[in-house]
Amino acid sequence: MATDSYTSITNPYEPSKPLACITLNSVTKLFLTNYLNWQLQVEAFLDGYDLLKYPTGSLPAPSKTITTTAETPVTTKNLAYQTWRRQDRLIYGALLTTLSNEAASLVSQTKTSHGLWTLLKNTYAKASRSHLKQLKEHLRTTFKGTQSITTYMHSMKQTGDLLASLGSPVTIEDMIDYILCGLDDSYRVVIAGVNARNNSITFDS
C-alpha cells in the first residue's frame, strides 16, 4: 500500500539547508464534499515536518535579490529566495497529487503552495449559496449503488458534517430520509423498519 514519505535532497544554493521532498500518497483525494477531512490530513503531515508554514503563508518568500549598502550598491541573487522557491515547489507538487481532477483544474493558475492553499480554502470552506446548494444536491442525488453500506453512510455523513461546519446543518430526520432514498430494493425491510419507528434514531459514523 502506498504511504506518505519524506526524504532530504541536496540544496545547491545553501548546502547546509537540505530540501524536504515529500509524497502524500495516503491522503484522501480532495473532492467537493470532503474538504475538512482533506485539510486535517494534509495539515497534520506538513505540520509534523515543519512545512505547513509554506502553504499557510506564515513563511513568505524572501526578496529575489540582495542589494549591498556600499557606496556603490551591488545587486545579487538572494540564495535564500532560491531555497524558499525550490522548497515551495516541492510542497506545491505534493499537494497537487492529493487533488481530484475538479480541484486540480481550479488551481491550475496558481504558482505557489500558499496560492493553491488559499484558493482551495476560499472555494471549499466558505458558505457561498452555490456551494451549499451543491452539497445539498449531493445529499439528495447520492445513491448507494455498488458501494458498501459503510462507505455509503460515511460519504453521506461527511457531506452532512461539512454542511454543519458551514452553518447549514441538516436535521437528523432529513439526513435519514436522504440515506433511505439512496438505498435500493434490497433494503426494503430496513427502510420499512426505520419508517415505522415512532422515535428518532441517531446517525453515527
Secondary structure as UniProt FT lines:
FT   STRAND          5..9
FT   TURN            15..16
FT   STRAND          19..23
FT   TURN            25..26
FT   TURN            32..33
FT   HELIX           35..48
FT   TURN            49..50
FT   HELIX           53..56
FT   STRAND          65..67
FT   STRAND          75..77
FT   HELIX           79..96
FT   TURN            97..98
FT   HELIX           101..106
FT   TURN            107..109
FT   HELIX           113..124
FT   HELIX           129..141
FT   TURN            145..146
FT   HELIX           149..165
FT   TURN            166..167
FT   HELIX           172..181
FT   HELIX           185..187
FT   HELIX           188..196
//
